Amino acid sequence: MVKSVKVYFYDLGVRNGIIQNFAPLHLRSDAGALWESFCIVERLKLLRNRQQFVNQYFWRTYDQKEIDYLEEADGVLAGYEFKWNPAAKVKEPTDFLQAYPGSQVERIDRSNYWRFLL
């Protein structure tokens, strides 16, 4: 499998400028991608400000099962799935949890994001 790279912009306005899309969020087809970018970039800023150093990963299997964002600290993996729509369903990542015993995966959406970013 080829390693994938995800790119996040510290300034989502720059991202929007590159793709030339400044439409209101409710009219955008990339609201989920914007939400994921926002959450991850703000998390990186929080960690840097707190001087917390974690390893950061993206996890995907050959059959395209994935975890949006992983942090590893002191040998413990914490996974995060980002959903713009709080009603969107998320399948339990059993493959990931079996492969990495003791890890956890948390859903981050508009109802609980503040715990992830504060």
Backbone torsions as a table, in degrees:
resi	resn	phi	psi	omega
1	MET	NA	138.4	178.6
2	VAL	-81.2	138.1	176.7
3	LYS	-70.3	133.4	178.4
4	SER	-98.3	150.3	176.5
5	VAL	-120.0	131.3	173.0
6	LYS	-106.4	139.5	-179.4
7	VAL	-114.4	130.9	177.2
8	TYR	-122.3	139.9	178.9
9	PHE	-97.9	133.2	174.2
10	TYR	-61.8	-31.5	-179.9
11	ASP	-116.1	107.7	-177.8
12	LEU	-68.7	-18.6	174.2
13	GLY	-65.2	-36.4	175.7
14	VAL	-65.0	-43.3	177.2
15	ARG	-57.8	-48.2	-179.6
16	ASN	-62.5	-36.9	178.0
17	GLY	-65.1	-40.6	179.9
18	ILE	-63.1	-41.8	-179.4
19	ILE	-91.2	0.8	177.5
20	GLN	53.8	52.8	178.6
21	ASN	-136.8	106.9	178.2
22	PHE	-117.8	20.7	-179.1
23	ALA	-64.5	154.0	175.5
24	PRO	-57.8	149.6	-174.1
25	LEU	-55.4	-39.0	-177.4
26	HIS	-69.6	-11.0	178.6
27	LEU	-103.2	0.6	-172.7
28	ARG	-95.6	143.0	175.6
29	SER	-86.1	-10.0	-177.8
30	ASP	-108.7	24.9	-178.7
31	ALA	-58.9	-39.3	178.9
32	GLY	-64.2	-41.6	178.4
33	ALA	-66.8	-39.0	176.5
34	LEU	-63.3	-42.1	179.8
35	TRP	-62.3	-46.8	178.6
36	GLU	-60.3	-45.8	179.0
37	SER	-61.3	-46.7	179.6
38	PHE	-57.3	-50.4	-177.1
39	CYS	-62.1	-44.5	-177.6
40	ILE	-68.6	-44.6	-178.8
41	VAL	-64.8	-41.9	178.5
42	GLU	-67.4	-33.1	175.7
43	ARG	-65.1	-43.5	178.5
44	LEU	-60.9	-40.9	177.5
45	LYS	-63.3	-43.6	179.2
46	LEU	-60.3	-48.4	-179.1
47	LEU	-62.0	-41.9	178.9
48	ARG	-63.9	-44.5	179.8
49	ASN	-62.8	-34.6	178.7
50	ARG	-84.7	-4.1	-176.2
51	GLN	56.0	40.9	173.9
52	GLN	-97.6	129.2	-177.2
53	PHE	-112.9	118.3	179.6
54	VAL	-129.6	154.1	171.0
55	ASN	-83.9	139.8	-175.6
56	GLN	-120.6	135.7	-176.8
57	TYR	-140.2	164.4	169.2
58	PHE	-122.2	135.0	-175.8
59	TRP	-120.6	129.4	176.3
60	ARG	-148.3	142.2	178.4
61	THR	-94.0	172.2	176.7
62	TYR	-60.0	-31.7	179.9
63	ASP	-94.2	24.0	169.6
64	GLN	71.9	16.2	170.4
65	LYS	-75.2	139.2	-175.7
66	GLU	-147.1	160.4	170.3
67	ILE	-119.7	129.1	-173.7
68	ASP	-61.4	-40.2	-172.9
69	TYR	-155.2	135.2	178.0
70	LEU	-125.7	142.9	170.8
71	GLU	-122.9	135.4	176.5
72	GLU	-121.0	124.1	177.4
73	ALA	-141.0	130.5	179.1
74	ASP	54.3	36.2	176.8
75	GLY	80.1	3.5	-179.2
76	VAL	-107.9	131.4	178.0
77	LEU	-98.5	131.9	173.4
78	ALA	-122.1	122.4	-179.8
79	GLY	-105.4	152.3	-178.9
80	TYR	-137.1	134.3	174.2
81	GLU	-113.8	127.3	-177.0
82	PHE	-104.5	126.9	179.1
83	LYS	-131.5	121.4	177.1
84	TRP	-66.6	-42.7	-178.5
85	ASN	-87.8	113.3	-179.2
86	PRO	-61.3	-20.6	-179.7
87	ALA	-87.9	-7.8	-178.9
88	ALA	-64.0	139.4	-179.4
89	LYS	-83.7	144.2	176.4
90	VAL	-125.7	126.2	177.4
91	LYS	-76.4	142.6	175.9
92	GLU	-60.6	125.7	-178.0
93	PRO	-80.9	65.8	-173.9
94	THR	-60.5	-38.0	179.1
95	ASP	-59.8	-44.7	179.8
96	PHE	-64.9	-48.1	-177.0
97	LEU	-65.3	-32.8	176.2
98	GLN	-73.0	-37.7	-179.0
99	ALA	-70.9	-28.7	-176.5
100	TYR	-128.4	77.0	179.8
101	PRO	-56.6	141.5	-179.6
102	GLY	87.2	-6.4	177.9
103	SER	-83.8	170.5	178.0
104	GLN	-141.5	156.1	176.4
105	VAL	-132.1	129.8	-178.0
106	GLU	-120.7	139.9	175.3
107	ARG	-85.5	132.2	177.4
108	ILE	-117.5	119.7	177.0
109	ASP	-138.5	-172.2	-174.8
110	ARG	-65.8	-16.2	-179.0
111	SER	-86.0	-17.5	-175.3
112	ASN	-136.2	6.6	-174.2
113	TYR	-58.9	-29.6	-176.5
114	TRP	-60.6	-31.5	177.6
115	ARG	-68.0	-31.9	-179.5
116	PHE	-75.7	-29.4	-172.4
117	LEU	-108.4	0.9	178.9
118	LEU	-117.4	NA	NA
